[in-house]
Amino acid sequence: MPPRRKGGKGRRAAPPGAGRASIDVLPEEVLHHVLSFLPAQEAVRTCVLARRWRHLWRSATGLRISCSSENEAASAKKLRDFVDHLFLLRGGSPLDTCQFNLLDMDADDDDMCRIRLWIRHVLMCRVRTGRFYLDGLPLVSQHLKRLELSSLHLNGSFVDFSSCPALEVIEIKECDILELDRISSQSLKSLSITRYCDFSESHRIHVYASNLVSLWLEVFYGRVPILNKMPSLVEAVVRIDAYAGDFCCHHADSGDCDGERCPGCYGVNGDTDCVLLQGLSKVQSLVLISDTRMFIFRRDLKCCPIFSNLKTLSLNEYWCVPDDFSALTCILEHSPVLEKLTLQLFCEGPKSNVQMKGSPDPTERSNVISEHLKVVEVKCEVVDDRVLDVLKFLNKLGICKL
C-alpha cells in the first residue's frame, strides 16, 4: 500500500479561529442574555459586528435605558427618538429585566406621557424585574416579579400592587413617600425600604403584606410606618434613626396621652395598638436598632406581643439603658423559644473591636427567660463602664457567664 501523501484531497484546512474560544460559537439564547447587560444603545450597535448579529439585539432579555447628564437637552431628544424606534423595532419580544434611569432627564408633561407609554410597553413584554428611576409608574402586570424604585416621588393616597399578582420583591431606595397612606400587596415576599427614604411627619403609612417573608426597614426621617400582621415573616431588620419623627411622648409617665398631638403616639389608636412589634411578632430572626432618643419601641413594649417563633435576636444599646434594663427584660420575657441573643453596643456595622460570647447557666437563669437560650454575644468597641453595666445585668439574669 503506497504511503499517504501529505496535503492530500482528504485533508481540510482548519477554519479561522479553530481551537480558540469565540463568542460566536455561543447559542443565540446566551447571546440574548449577554446583550441584556449592555446599555440599550450599545446593545443595538452590535448589529454591525456580523450578519449573525444584525437582529440579535431585538431579542435581548433585558433593557438598560438611561439619559446622560451631559448636554441634557440634546441627550433627552436623542433618547426619546431612540427609545421610540427601539420599541417599534423590537416589538413584543419577551423581557426578563428592564431598567429606566432618567434622573438626568428634565421631563415635561409630554415626556411623562411618553415615559408612561414606554413602561406600559415593557410591562406588556412580560418583564419580570423592573428597575425604575423616575416618576409616574403605571403598574399593571401579570408577570412582574421584582420591582426596584429609586429616587422617586411616590404620589397618590396608597400604592396598591394588587394588579401585579406575581410581584414578590420590592426595593425602595432614596424615595419621597410623604404622600402615601399605605403599601399593600398579597403576593409580596420581600420588602426593603432603605437609604434615606422620606416618610411623612403628618401621618403614618400602613404596610399590608400578610405573606411577607423578609423585611428590611430603615426610617431616617418622618414617622415610623405601622406594620400590620405578617404571619409568614422569617427575618426582619428595623432601624430607626435620630431624625425620625417619633422622638418622644409628652405623657409617657402618666399614661394620659393626647395621641393627636403627641409626636410619639400620633397615628396609633389607643394604648393597646403597636406600631411595629405586633406586625413582627411571628418573625424567626429579628434585628432592632434605634437611636436612644426614640420613643416608639418603648411605647410598643407597653403592649408587647409574644414572639412565639423568635429564635435569633440582635439589639443595640437602645435596649440597654444604664440603670433601666426594662426594655431588654421585657422583650426577653416575651421570647419563649429564643436561642441566640446578640447585643451590639455603642458601635456601628457588623464588625467590632471586642466580641464576647457566653452561655446561660441553667441553674441560675431567671424563670422568665427562654430555656432554649444557648448563646449570648456582646459586641462593642471598648469595654467601658456602660458595657460593664450590661454584663452585670446579664449575669444577674443568669443568662451570660463570659
Disulfide bonds with the S-S distance in Angstrom:
none
